[in-house]
């Protein structure tokens, strides 16, 4: 259980850092990925139990990073 929480925290931090490095708002990310903004906000707050891989791939592609960049 703690492993999932740690993974989610890392992913959330990496998404937020990559988004901010590109001077991209969460609204811009939602629009470009076509992912619901409330879901993206919940990811950054570490609310969802698991983020589906297809969602992570969309986010990574939009931010110009690899999936492994988000997971490290």
DALINRA-V663800 format. One record per residue. RES is the residue in three letters. PSI is psi in whole degrees, -180 to 180 (NA if undefined). OMEGA is omega in whole degrees, 0 to 359 (999 if undefined). D_LAST is the distance of its C-alpha to the last C-alpha in Angstrom with 2 decimals. Layout:
RES_PSI_OMEGA_D_LAST, RES_PSI_OMEGA_D_LAST
This chain:
UNK_-48_180_18.01, UNK_-33_179_16.13, UNK_-42_178_13.11, UNK_-41_180_13.22, UNK_-44_179_13.72, UNK_-43_179_10.78, UNK_-46_181_8.50, UNK_-40_179_10.69, UNK_-46_180_10.61, UNK_-45_180_6.94, UNK_-47_180_7.55, UNK_-46_180_10.89, UNK_-44_181_10.14, UNK_-39_177_8.04, UNK_-48_181_10.94, UNK_-43_180_13.46, UNK_-44_179_12.52, UNK_-40_180_12.56, UNK_-46_181_15.72, UNK_-34_178_17.37, UNK_-26_179_16.76, UNK_9_181_18.73, UNK_49_182_21.27, UNK_130_176_20.94, UNK_164_177_22.22, UNK_-31_177_21.00, UNK_-43_177_24.36, UNK_-44_180_23.70, UNK_-43_179_20.41, UNK_-44_181_22.38, UNK_-45_184_25.17, UNK_-32_181_23.27, UNK_-13_186_21.21, UNK_36_176_24.22, UNK_137_180_22.20, UNK_131_183_24.19, UNK_-36_180_23.60, UNK_-35_176_24.00, UNK_-43_177_21.22, UNK_-41_177_18.87, UNK_-40_179_20.18, UNK_-33_176_19.58, UNK_-47_181_15.89, UNK_-23_175_15.66, UNK_-4_181_17.87, UNK_38_179_15.78, UNK_-41_185_19.00, UNK_143_181_18.40, UNK_-40_178_17.80, UNK_143_176_15.73, UNK_121_181_14.80, UNK_144_182_16.33, UNK_-37_181_14.53, UNK_-34_177_17.24, UNK_-45_179_16.56, UNK_-39_180_12.84, UNK_-41_178_14.17, UNK_-44_181_16.88, UNK_-47_180_14.82, UNK_-47_181_12.57, UNK_-45_181_15.90, UNK_-37_181_17.68, UNK_-7_179_15.30, UNK_32_177_15.34, UNK_169_177_11.66, UNK_163_176_10.22, UNK_-40_180_8.89, UNK_-29_175_6.03, UNK_-38_180_5.56, UNK_-27_185_5.78, UNK_-9_183_3.81, UNK_NA_999_0.00
